[in-house]
Amino acid sequence: MREKIEELLSEIIQPLIQADGGNIELVSVEDDTIVLRLSGLCAGCPGIPYTTTKVIEPVLKKSLGESISIRYEF
C-alpha cells in the first residue's frame, strides 16, 4: 500500500500542492491510517481544510478505499 500512496502523492497530489507553494510527504502508514506532513505555505494556509477534504482525501480514498483514515502533521 505504501508504494501506491507514494505514487498517488508524487503523480497527482504533490504537483497541485507545490503549485501553491506547499509540499506534502508521506510520514507513515499504520494499518489503515496514513500520516502525511504538509509544509511550506500549506502549514499556515487558511485554505488547508479545503485542500485536505476536497483534494487530498478524495484522491486517496478513491484509489485505496473509503475505510482509510488520514492524519496530518504540520
N, C-alpha and C positions, 0 to 999 in steps of 0.2 A: 504494500500500500504506500510506503514511503516514496518509492520511485514514481508512482503515479501522481502523488501530491507535488513532488518536485517538478515534474513535467508540467502540470497544470499551472503552477506558480510561474515557472520561467517562460512558458509559451503564451499564456493568456493574462494572468493577473498582474505579474510584475511589470510588464510594459505599460499597463494602464496606470499603475501606482507611480511608477517612475516618471511618467509624462507630467505628473503634477508635483514632482519634486520629492516624492516619498520613496520608501523602499519597504520590501516585505521579505522575510526569510522564515524558513521552517525551523522551529526550535526543537520540537519533538513530536512523536506520535506515541500516545499511550492508550492502548486498547482502541476505543472509538473516539478518542479525543485528540484533536490536532491543536498544537500550540504554535502560534505564529507571532513573530515580532515585527511590529510596524515602527519604522524610524524615519528620519528626515522630516519633511514637512507634515507627514501623517501623524507624528507624535503629538502635535498640539493643534491639529486642524479641527475646526468646529464641524466639518462635514464628515468626520470619521464614522458616525453612526450610519450614515447613508452608504459609505464605502463598504463597511463590513456587512451590512444586511442586504444591500442591493447589488453589490459587485462580487465580493469575495465568497460569501456563503452560498449563493445560488450556483456558482460555478463548481465549487467543491461538492455540494450536496447532489447536484445533478449527475456528476461523474462517480461519486463514491457512495451515494445513498443518503437518504434523509436521516438515518439514525446517528450519523456522526455529529459530534459537537466540536465547536471551535472556540478556543480561548486565545485571547490576545495579550501580548506584553507590549508596553510602550517604553 
